[in-house]
Protein backbone atom coordinates (compact mmCIF):
# COMPACT_ATOMS: atom_id res chain seq x y z
CA UNK A 1 0.00 0.00 0.00
CA UNK A 2 1.23 3.50 -0.86
CA UNK A 3 0.35 5.74 2.08
CA UNK A 4 0.15 9.49 1.59
CA UNK A 5 -0.31 12.74 3.48
CA UNK A 6 -1.53 15.63 1.36
CA UNK A 7 -3.32 18.94 1.01
CA UNK A 8 -6.66 18.92 -0.82
CA UNK A 9 -9.39 21.51 -1.00
CA UNK A 10 -7.75 23.67 1.64
CA UNK A 11 -7.12 21.04 4.28
CA UNK A 12 -4.56 18.43 5.28
CA UNK A 13 -5.57 14.77 4.98
CA UNK A 14 -4.07 11.29 4.85
CA UNK A 15 -4.91 8.12 2.97
CA UNK A 16 -3.53 5.84 0.29
CA UNK A 17 -3.16 5.62 -3.46
CA UNK A 18 -5.44 3.55 -5.66
CA UNK A 19 -4.07 3.93 -9.18
CA UNK A 20 -4.34 7.66 -9.97
CA UNK A 21 -6.80 8.28 -7.14
CA UNK A 22 -6.17 9.23 -3.52
CA UNK A 23 -8.44 7.49 -1.01
CA UNK A 24 -9.01 9.79 1.97
CA UNK A 25 -8.91 7.89 5.29
CA UNK A 26 -8.18 10.59 7.85
CA UNK A 27 -8.77 14.32 8.08
CA UNK A 28 -9.17 16.83 10.87
CA UNK A 29 -7.42 16.65 14.23
CA UNK A 30 -4.14 14.76 14.36
CA UNK A 31 -3.84 14.24 10.63
CA UNK A 32 -0.20 15.40 10.50
CA UNK A 33 0.71 12.36 12.58
CA UNK A 34 -1.88 9.95 11.20
CA UNK A 35 0.65 7.80 9.33
CA UNK A 36 3.02 7.98 12.27
CA UNK A 37 0.30 6.44 14.45
CA UNK A 38 -0.55 3.90 11.75
CA UNK A 39 3.01 2.55 11.83
CA UNK A 40 2.38 0.97 15.23
CA UNK A 41 -0.78 -0.91 14.24
CA UNK A 42 0.64 -3.66 12.03
CA UNK A 43 -1.30 -5.66 9.45
CA UNK A 44 -4.60 -5.32 11.30
CA UNK A 45 -4.21 -1.56 11.36
CA UNK A 46 -3.47 -1.40 7.66
CA UNK A 47 -6.56 -3.50 6.92
CA UNK A 48 -8.70 -1.19 9.02
CA UNK A 49 -7.11 1.83 7.32
CA UNK A 50 -8.02 0.48 3.89
CA UNK A 51 -11.66 0.24 5.02
CA UNK A 52 -11.85 3.79 6.37
CA UNK A 53 -12.60 5.41 3.03
CA UNK A 54 -14.16 8.87 3.42
CA UNK A 55 -14.03 9.86 -0.24
CA UNK A 56 -11.77 9.72 -3.29
CA UNK A 57 -9.88 12.56 -4.98
CA UNK A 58 -7.93 12.45 -8.25
CA UNK A 59 -4.19 12.46 -7.54
CA UNK A 60 -3.85 15.45 -9.87
CA UNK A 61 -5.97 17.53 -7.46
CA UNK A 62 -3.87 17.00 -4.33
CA UNK A 63 -0.52 18.36 -3.18
CA UNK A 64 1.56 15.70 -1.51
CA UNK A 65 3.53 16.53 1.61
CA UNK A 66 6.07 14.33 3.40
CA UNK A 67 4.26 11.09 4.33
CA UNK A 68 5.32 11.66 7.95
CA UNK A 69 5.46 15.47 8.02
CA UNK A 70 5.96 15.63 11.79
CA UNK A 71 8.26 12.76 12.82
CA UNK A 72 8.17 11.75 16.45
CA UNK A 73 11.88 12.49 16.79
CA UNK A 74 14.96 13.20 14.69
CA UNK A 75 15.70 11.01 11.68
CA UNK A 76 18.47 8.47 12.22
CA UNK A 77 21.03 8.73 9.41
CA UNK A 78 24.03 6.70 8.29
CA UNK A 79 27.25 8.16 6.91
CA UNK A 80 29.64 6.59 4.41
CA UNK A 81 27.51 3.49 3.87
CA UNK A 82 28.32 2.67 0.24
CA UNK A 83 31.89 1.58 -0.57
CA UNK A 84 32.57 3.95 -3.47
CA UNK A 85 30.93 6.90 -1.74
CA UNK A 86 32.96 6.24 1.41
CA UNK A 87 36.14 6.52 -0.67
CA UNK A 88 34.81 9.57 -2.53
CA UNK A 89 33.91 11.39 0.67
CA UNK A 90 37.12 10.45 2.47
CA UNK A 91 39.25 11.93 -0.31
CA UNK A 92 37.15 15.10 -0.62
CA UNK A 93 38.74 16.90 2.33
CA UNK A 94 35.38 17.19 4.11
CA UNK A 95 35.46 13.90 6.05
CA UNK A 96 35.67 14.58 9.78
CA UNK A 97 34.40 11.13 10.79
CA UNK A 98 37.61 9.09 11.02
CA UNK A 99 40.97 8.32 9.48
CA UNK A 100 39.56 5.29 7.69
CA UNK A 101 38.04 5.54 4.23
CA UNK A 102 35.82 2.50 4.83
CA UNK A 103 34.19 2.58 8.28
CA UNK A 104 34.55 -0.46 10.52
CA UNK A 105 31.25 0.31 12.22
CA UNK A 106 28.14 2.16 11.08
CA UNK A 107 28.41 5.95 11.43
CA UNK A 108 25.11 7.09 12.95
CA UNK A 109 23.96 10.70 13.28
CA UNK A 110 20.59 12.46 13.30
CA UNK A 111 18.76 15.03 11.23
CA UNK A 112 16.30 17.47 12.84
CA UNK A 113 12.57 16.91 12.41
CA UNK A 114 12.27 20.55 11.35
CA UNK A 115 14.38 19.81 8.27
CA UNK A 116 11.62 17.62 6.77
CA UNK A 117 9.80 18.88 3.68
CA UNK A 118 7.63 17.14 1.10
CA UNK A 119 7.78 16.64 -2.67
CA UNK A 120 7.97 19.80 -4.74
CA UNK A 121 8.94 22.03 -1.82
CA UNK A 122 12.07 24.13 -2.31
CA UNK A 123 15.28 23.50 -0.43
CA UNK A 124 16.28 26.90 0.96
CA UNK A 125 19.96 27.03 0.01
CA UNK A 126 20.26 30.59 1.39
CA UNK A 127 20.28 29.10 4.91
CA UNK A 128 23.78 27.81 4.14
CA UNK A 129 25.85 30.97 3.90
CA UNK A 130 28.91 28.93 2.89
CA UNK A 131 27.30 28.06 -0.49
CA UNK A 132 28.31 24.40 -0.27
CA UNK A 133 24.89 22.72 -0.50
CA UNK A 134 25.01 19.13 -1.71
CA UNK A 135 22.45 16.38 -2.44
CA UNK A 136 22.35 12.80 -1.13
CA UNK A 137 19.71 10.43 -2.46
CA UNK A 138 18.87 7.73 0.09
CA UNK A 139 16.51 4.89 0.93
CA UNK A 140 14.49 5.63 4.06
CA UNK A 141 13.34 2.79 6.33
CA UNK A 142 10.34 3.31 8.62
CA UNK A 143 10.09 1.25 11.81
CA UNK A 144 6.81 -0.49 12.65
CA UNK A 145 7.40 -2.01 16.09
CA UNK A 146 9.17 -1.00 19.28
CA UNK A 147 12.66 -2.43 18.86
CA UNK A 148 15.32 -2.92 21.52
CA UNK A 149 18.34 -5.20 21.16
CA UNK A 150 16.98 -6.75 18.00
CA UNK A 151 19.01 -9.50 16.34
CA UNK A 152 19.93 -9.02 12.67
CA UNK A 153 18.06 -12.21 11.80
CA UNK A 154 14.82 -10.70 13.13
CA UNK A 155 15.35 -7.09 12.11
CA UNK A 156 13.33 -6.98 8.90
CA UNK A 157 10.17 -7.96 10.78
CA UNK A 158 10.39 -4.56 12.50
CA UNK A 159 10.20 -2.65 9.21
CA UNK A 160 6.87 -1.00 8.46
CA UNK A 161 7.80 0.43 5.10
CA UNK A 162 10.05 2.55 2.92
CA UNK A 163 10.28 6.05 1.53
CA UNK A 164 12.77 8.24 -0.34
CA UNK A 165 14.95 10.77 1.46
CA UNK A 166 17.31 13.42 0.11
CA UNK A 167 19.87 14.08 2.85
CA UNK A 168 20.73 17.61 1.69
CA UNK A 169 23.92 18.85 3.35
CA UNK A 170 26.07 21.93 3.85
CA UNK A 171 29.51 20.44 3.27
CA UNK A 172 31.42 23.31 4.85
CA UNK A 173 29.27 23.30 7.99
CA UNK A 174 29.53 19.50 8.14
CA UNK A 175 33.32 19.79 8.12
CA UNK A 176 33.57 22.88 10.33
CA UNK A 177 31.63 21.46 13.27
CA UNK A 178 33.06 17.91 13.24
CA UNK A 179 29.71 16.47 14.23
CA UNK A 180 27.31 16.47 11.28
CA UNK A 181 24.09 17.62 12.97
CA UNK A 182 24.40 21.32 12.09
CA UNK A 183 25.46 20.79 8.49
CA UNK A 184 22.66 18.31 7.83
CA UNK A 185 19.83 19.47 10.11
CA UNK A 186 19.17 22.78 8.39
CA UNK A 187 15.50 23.66 7.84
CA UNK A 188 14.23 22.26 4.47
CA UNK A 189 17.30 20.01 4.12
CA UNK A 190 15.37 16.72 4.40
CA UNK A 191 13.02 16.22 1.45
CA UNK A 192 10.95 13.05 1.98
CA UNK A 193 8.34 11.22 -0.08
CA UNK A 194 6.48 11.05 -2.31
CA UNK A 195 4.74 8.36 -0.23
CA UNK A 196 5.37 5.63 2.31
CA UNK A 197 5.31 2.17 0.73
CA UNK A 198 4.47 -0.66 3.12
CA UNK A 199 7.00 -3.45 3.46
CA UNK A 200 4.71 -6.10 1.96
CA UNK A 201 5.00 -4.38 -1.44
CA UNK A 202 8.80 -4.74 -1.54
CA UNK A 203 9.74 -8.37 -1.99
CA UNK A 204 13.52 -7.87 -2.04
CA UNK A 205 15.07 -4.62 -0.86
CA UNK A 206 18.46 -5.57 -2.31
CA UNK A 207 17.01 -5.44 -5.83
CA UNK A 208 16.00 -1.79 -5.48
CA UNK A 209 17.93 0.69 -7.62
CA UNK A 210 18.57 4.30 -6.58
CA UNK A 211 19.13 7.15 -9.04
CA UNK A 212 19.67 10.86 -8.36
CA UNK A 213 19.56 13.49 -11.08
CA UNK A 214 20.24 17.22 -10.99
CA UNK A 215 18.73 19.18 -13.87
CA UNK A 216 18.27 15.90 -15.70
CA UNK A 217 21.93 14.84 -15.36
CA UNK A 218 22.40 11.46 -13.67
CA UNK A 219 24.69 11.98 -10.68
CA UNK A 220 24.06 8.87 -8.58
CA UNK A 221 23.05 5.39 -9.72
CA UNK A 222 23.46 2.21 -7.69
CA UNK A 223 21.81 -0.83 -6.16
CA UNK A 224 20.73 -0.90 -2.52
CA UNK A 225 22.55 -4.24 -2.40
CA UNK A 226 25.81 -2.25 -2.32
CA UNK A 227 25.24 -0.95 1.22
CA UNK A 228 28.23 -1.58 3.51
CA UNK A 229 25.95 -2.02 6.52
CA UNK A 230 22.61 -3.42 5.38
CA UNK A 231 19.21 -2.71 6.89
CA UNK A 232 19.25 -5.62 9.40
CA UNK A 233 22.69 -4.52 10.58
CA UNK A 234 21.58 -0.90 11.01
CA UNK A 235 18.48 -1.85 13.01
CA UNK A 236 20.52 -4.19 15.19
CA UNK A 237 23.26 -1.59 15.69
CA UNK A 238 20.95 1.26 16.68
CA UNK A 239 18.61 -0.87 18.80
CA UNK A 240 21.51 -2.40 20.71
CA UNK A 241 21.54 0.70 22.92
CA UNK A 242 18.66 2.90 21.74
CA UNK A 243 15.03 1.82 21.58
CA UNK A 244 13.55 2.35 18.14
CA UNK A 245 9.91 3.41 18.15
CA UNK A 246 7.13 2.89 15.59
CA UNK A 247 7.44 5.63 13.01
CA UNK A 248 11.16 6.17 13.51
CA UNK A 249 12.95 6.76 10.22
CA UNK A 250 16.41 5.54 9.23
CA UNK A 251 18.08 7.14 6.20
CA UNK A 252 20.42 4.35 5.13
CA UNK A 253 23.16 6.35 3.39
CA UNK A 254 23.99 7.71 -0.03
CA UNK A 255 25.98 6.22 -2.93
CA UNK A 256 28.87 7.63 -4.95
CA UNK A 257 28.21 10.69 -7.11
CA UNK A 258 27.58 13.49 -4.62
CA UNK A 259 28.57 17.02 -5.60
CA UNK A 260 31.83 17.08 -3.68
CA UNK A 261 32.95 13.98 -5.55
CA UNK A 262 33.50 16.07 -8.67
CA UNK A 263 36.51 18.28 -9.44
CA UNK A 264 35.59 21.06 -9.07
CA UNK A 265 32.65 20.25 -6.77
CA UNK A 266 29.15 20.53 -8.24
CA UNK A 267 27.30 22.32 -5.46
CA UNK A 268 23.60 23.03 -5.73
CA UNK A 269 22.49 26.49 -6.83
CA UNK A 270 19.12 28.29 -6.82
CA UNK A 271 17.05 27.07 -9.74
CA UNK A 272 18.48 23.54 -9.73
CA UNK A 273 16.02 20.65 -9.91
CA UNK A 274 16.74 17.45 -7.96
CA UNK A 275 15.06 14.08 -8.42
CA UNK A 276 15.74 10.95 -6.38
CA UNK A 277 14.17 7.75 -7.73
CA UNK A 278 14.06 4.30 -6.12
CA UNK A 279 12.55 1.14 -7.56
CA UNK A 280 9.03 0.66 -6.23
CA UNK A 281 9.02 3.96 -4.32
CA UNK A 282 8.57 6.47 -7.12
CA UNK A 283 10.32 9.80 -7.66
CA UNK A 284 11.04 12.58 -5.18
CA UNK A 285 11.35 15.97 -6.93
CA UNK A 286 12.55 19.13 -5.18
CA UNK A 287 13.79 22.46 -6.54
CA UNK A 288 16.50 24.56 -4.94
CA UNK A 289 15.78 28.17 -4.05
PyMOL commands that set and color helices and strands:
alter all, ss='L'
color gray80, all
select helices_A, chain A and resi 31-38+42-50+59-61+83-90+113-115+125-127+152-158+171-176+181-184+199-201+205-207+224-226+231-239+259-261
alter helices_A, ss='H'
color red, helices_A
select strands_A, chain A and resi 2-8+11-18+21-27+55-58+63-64+75-79+107-111+116-117+133-134+137-143+159-167+169-170+190-198+209-214+217-223+249-254+273-278+282-287
alter strands_A, ss='S'
color yellow, strands_A
deselect
rebuild
show_as cartoon
